[in-house]
Amino acid sequence: MSPVHLFENHDEAYHIWSAAGIRGASIVHVDAHHDLAWLDDPIHLDITNYLCLAIKDGIAREIYWVVPDGAISTRRVRTVIVRQLRALRSAYPGPKRPLARSSRTVAAELLGARVVVCELNALPRLHQPLLDVDADFLVTPASTARAQRPAAEPWLSPRECVSRLQDVASVARVVTIAYSVEGGYTPLQWKYVGDELAVRFRDPSSTRELRGFEQMTHAREWERLGRIDDAERALADASSALANPAAAEFARARLLARAGRVEPARQAYQSAVAHDPSYATAYNCEGRVELQLGRIDDAERAFSDMLTLDDRDRYAHLGLSSVAKHRRRWAEAERHARAAMACGLEAPDAHRLLAEALEHQGRWTEAVAALQHSLRIGLQGHASVAGAIFSRVLTALPVQDVGHARTYASLGRLEASLGLQQNAMVALRFAIAGGYRRPAVHARLARLYAANRRWREAMSEAGRAFALTCSLFIHPRRSS
């Protein structure tokens, strides 16, 4: 039997292959996303680009990117896939050979490696491939693949997925499975499909655990019929059968909360977290994904529902602070940001959100202090809540906060408004040195230099501001 590895972040697969000394393999990548983004430096290896490093290191000779059923045969989704492959071909160095297309596949060549996009029924027989599965594949049907967002229910069950991959799994050198909950790719309520995949690949005769997963399915059916007590009993059976009962307890918590039984719902949620702390992360509800999609009312409902289960959930408070920001309710944004921190959240972007709320209330000195605190904890190694997702830090990064340089720009702007010109100039120079080069930043620094009669530096920064402004007219996408 092939070894089966189960983990959260998909780039862990690269580390497993690398440690095993694998070279020249065929990778069957069953995923709603290609994970082939170009990677210049291995230091920045993450879930979006680990397959690029697998090609560069010689681990992958060819990659079969298996997409959800109907993605190739549906014209609109196929067009998106072709566009993605063309973008990858442009980003990678080397020959830009035309895409090869058939009714069942689309193929490209990246750094000499063949990348074939196909559906499950078009996979060829392969010799000792690496089978690499993402749980989000099961919850992202072709109908939502264009937006690359999960649907309300899985389109494919773990049982059927394993059955259809049996020919590959039976000859695979290794099987890797990613939950991909962080980032919102697999909703937390469906995290257990990763567990079920692993059980079915490892030991399809494990009747006790498989009965637990079947009870999870029965519970959803009972709830749809309005039979809440039957659904709760099914989840209790699942909890006793599963090696990790967190999924069943989490489902029971949500079921009871929807039924208005708040206290037992809270107890069930605390049980889930006690068994698996990952059920208390920033993606323990749909709120962050709804925010990203601009569905503010839905985000507010999701975060509020989470507070019903745990009124000290720091990420729900932070989410409601973001909701208030979108509605420009700055006092409310401040209140929830402070509540998130009081519940133990120490993240640079939380303090930036607080700073923005304070600034819009005219409390500039307090906003400066919040930005300074954001920078300080960023330098101490604290990461943003919404940042790059990776399984390991290959080399010690100076800062893991993706908004660090931009924070210096905000700090410089506020300090300039407060008349702290020397401090402002230092902050703006740090912003530029950190890569946040925007026309407004250079223009502001030019004005400060001019106010201090440092004419040569003022002219230099003004020239950079002008050049960047011109480049934005030519390449407007660079303004983001």
ABEGO torsion letter per residue (X at the ends): XBBBBBBABAAAAAAAAAAAGBBGBBBBBBBABAGABBBABAAABBAAAAAAAAAAAGABABBBBBBBBGAAABAAAAAAAAAAAAAAAAABBEBBBBBBBBAABBBBBBGGBBBBBBBAAABBBBBGBBBBBBAAAAABBAAAAAAGBBBABBABBAAAAAAAAAAAAAABABBBBBAGABGGABBAAAAAAAAAAAAAAABAABAAAAAAAAAAAAAAAAAAAGBAAAAAAAAAAAAAABABAAAAAAAAAAAAAAAGBAAAAAAAAAAAAAABAAAABAAABAAAAAAAAGBAAAAAAAAAAAAAABAABAAAAAAAAAAAAAAGBAAAAAAAAAAAAAAGBBBAAAAAAAAAAAAAAGBAAAAAAAAAAAAAAAAAGBBBABBBBBABBABBBABABAAAAAAAAAAAAAAAAAGBAAAAAAAAAAAAAAGBBBAAAAAAAAAAAAAAGBAAAAAAAAAAAAAAAAAAAABAAAAX
